[in-house]
Amino acid sequence: MATKSATHSSTSRTGSGSAVNASDKSANLRKMPRTLAGNTQPAEDPAHKSAIAHYDSAIKLLQSGKFEKAHEAFTKMLEDAPPDLAPSVRRNIAICVAQINNGAPQFADNEERYDYAVSLLNHGHYEDAREHFEAILGKNGAADYALYGLALLAAMTGDCPRCIEHLTEAIRLNPQNRLQARGDSDFDNVADDPSFTELLYPEA
């Protein structure tokens, strides 16, 4: 199932930082659960490549529920983390602490709540993820990235009508979501539906 994608307009930060693979994220796809925003260092920089590798290893620990080990890994890399990774590292440390303490996580903003929702989605905790996406919308009805997240959730659970409903609104609020969805394999379950195709390719 891996991570999920969503374009974070003024906020997203699959992609993604959420608990996601750092190597896939671009500066203008901040919502994608699969990505990390703003790669500012050259791809050939060995130190940056090493940091991304350590980040991805820590993410795997987090996604597998090994919160103490993930917390240790994120904490070790925080001091020397590149500027594009440091915010995601801090957010994931907070997630680990909340899970270790079995307490309700506290979020500084909707971006952090979104990242947490994506992590829940990646683990198959669909109803919990839905609650957080809807909580974001409760505070900001124009949060297209949360609607995109709900569309992903609906697609993953086979609810094509609701998927199209949420994705239509996400695209209305941010047309970039249409382009993102075209290449998002997390919509594979609904990709053959004519309504879904019409939504993504209205010019066809």
C-alpha positions in Angstrom: 0.0 0.0 0.0 3.0 2.3 0.7 2.2 6.0 0.8 -0.5 8.1 -0.7 -0.3 11.2 -2.8 -2.1 14.5 -2.6 -1.2 18.0 -3.7 -1.0 20.4 -0.7 -1.9 23.8 -2.2 -1.2 26.5 0.4 -0.3 24.1 3.2 0.4 19.7 1.8 3.0 19.7 2.5 1.1 11.1 -0.9 2.8 12.9 -0.2 3.5 13.8 1.3 6.5 15.7 5.4 4.3 12.9 6.2 5.5 9.5 7.0 6.6 8.9 3.5 9.6 8.3 1.2 11.7 11.5 1.1 13.2 10.9 -2.4 9.9 11.4 -4.2 8.8 14.8 -3.0 8.8 18.0 -5.0 8.4 21.6 -3.9 5.0 22.1 -5.4 3.5 18.8 -4.3 3.6 19.4 -0.6 0.5 17.3 0.1 1.7 14.0 -1.3 2.1 11.3 1.2 4.8 9.9 -1.0 7.0 12.9 -1.0 8.9 15.6 0.8 8.8 19.2 -0.3 11.6 21.4 -1.4 14.7 19.4 -2.3 17.1 22.3 -2.2 20.4 20.3 -2.3 21.8 18.7 -5.5 20.7 15.2 -6.1 24.4 14.1 -6.4 25.3 15.4 -2.9 26.4 12.3 -1.0 25.5 13.8 2.4 22.0 14.6 1.2 21.6 11.1 -0.3 22.7 9.6 2.9 20.2 11.8 4.9 17.4 10.7 2.6 18.3 7.0 3.0 18.3 7.4 6.8 15.0 9.2 6.7 13.4 6.5 4.6 14.7 3.8 7.0 13.2 5.7 9.9 9.9 6.1 8.0 9.7 2.3 7.5 10.1 1.8 11.2 7.3 4.3 11.9 5.0 2.7 9.3 5.6 -0.7 10.8 4.6 0.5 14.2 8.1 0.4 15.7 7.7 3.8 17.3 10.5 3.6 19.8 13.1 2.6 17.2 11.7 5.2 14.8 11.9 7.9 17.5 15.5 7.0 18.1 16.3 7.1 14.4 14.6 10.4 13.8 16.2 12.0 16.9 19.7 10.9 15.8 19.3 12.5 12.4 17.6 15.7 13.5 20.8 17.7 14.4 22.4 17.3 11.0 19.2 17.0 8.9 19.2 19.0 5.7 16.8 22.0 5.7 14.3 20.2 3.4 14.1 17.2 5.8 14.3 18.8 9.2 10.5 19.9 9.5 9.4 16.4 8.6 11.8 14.8 11.0 10.4 17.0 13.8 6.8 16.1 12.9 7.6 12.4 12.9 9.3 12.6 16.2 6.1 14.2 17.6 4.1 11.3 16.1 6.4 8.7 17.6 6.2 10.4 21.1 2.4 10.4 20.9 2.3 6.8 19.9 4.8 5.7 22.6 2.8 7.5 25.2 -0.5 6.1 23.9 -1.9 9.6 24.0 -3.8 11.7 21.5 -1.3 13.4 19.2 -1.2 17.2 19.4 -0.8 19.1 16.1 0.7 22.5 15.6 -1.3 23.0 12.4 -3.3 21.3 9.8 -0.2 20.2 7.9 0.9 18.0 10.9 -2.6 16.6 11.2 -2.6 15.8 7.5 0.7 14.0 7.8 -0.6 12.0 10.6 -3.8 11.1 8.7 -1.7 9.9 5.8 0.3 7.7 8.1 -2.9 6.2 9.4 -4.1 5.7 5.8 -0.9 3.9 4.9 -1.4 1.6 7.8 -5.0 0.8 6.8 -6.6 2.7 9.7 -9.2 4.1 7.3 -11.8 5.4 9.8 -9.2 7.0 12.0 -7.7 8.7 8.9 -11.1 9.9 7.8 -11.7 11.6 11.2 -8.5 13.6 10.8 -9.2 14.6 7.2 -12.7 15.7 8.2 -11.2 17.6 11.2 -9.0 19.5 8.8 -12.0 20.4 6.7 -13.9 21.4 9.8 -11.3 24.1 10.4 -10.7 24.9 6.7 -13.4 24.0 4.2 -11.1 25.0 1.4 -8.4 22.5 2.3 -8.2 20.7 -1.1 -5.5 18.4 0.1 -7.8 17.0 2.8 -10.5 16.4 0.1 -7.8 14.7 -2.0 -7.0 12.5 1.0 -10.7 11.6 1.4 -10.8 10.7 -2.3 -7.8 8.4 -1.9 -9.4 6.8 1.1 -12.6 6.2 -0.8 -10.7 4.7 -3.8 -8.7 2.4 -1.5 -11.9 1.1 0.1 -13.7 0.7 -3.2 -16.2 3.6 -2.8 -16.0 5.0 -6.4 -19.0 7.5 -6.1 -17.6 9.1 -2.9 -14.1 9.1 -4.4 -15.3 11.0 -7.4 -17.3 13.4 -5.2 -14.3 14.3 -3.1 -11.9 14.5 -6.0 -14.2 16.7 -8.0 -14.3 19.2 -5.2 -10.5 18.9 -4.6 -9.9 19.7 -8.3 -12.4 22.6 -8.2 -10.4 24.1 -5.4 -7.0 23.3 -6.9 -6.8 22.2 -10.6 -3.3 20.8 -9.9 -5.1 17.9 -8.2 -6.3 16.7 -11.6 -2.8 16.3 -12.9 -1.7 14.7 -9.6 -4.5 12.1 -9.7 -3.7 11.1 -13.3 -0.4 9.6 -12.2 -1.5 8.4 -8.8 -1.6 4.6 -8.6 -3.6 4.8 -5.4 -6.6 5.4 -7.6 -6.2 2.1 -9.5 -9.3 0.6 -7.8 -11.5 3.2 -9.5 -9.4 3.9 -12.6 -11.7 1.9 -14.9 -14.9 3.8 -14.0 -16.0 6.0 -16.9 -16.9 8.8 -14.5 -13.4 8.8 -13.0 -11.9 8.9 -16.5 -14.1 11.7 -17.5 -13.2 13.7 -14.4 -9.4 13.3 -15.1 -9.6 13.8 -18.8 -12.5 16.2 -19.5 -10.9 17.3 -22.8 -11.1 13.7 -24.2 
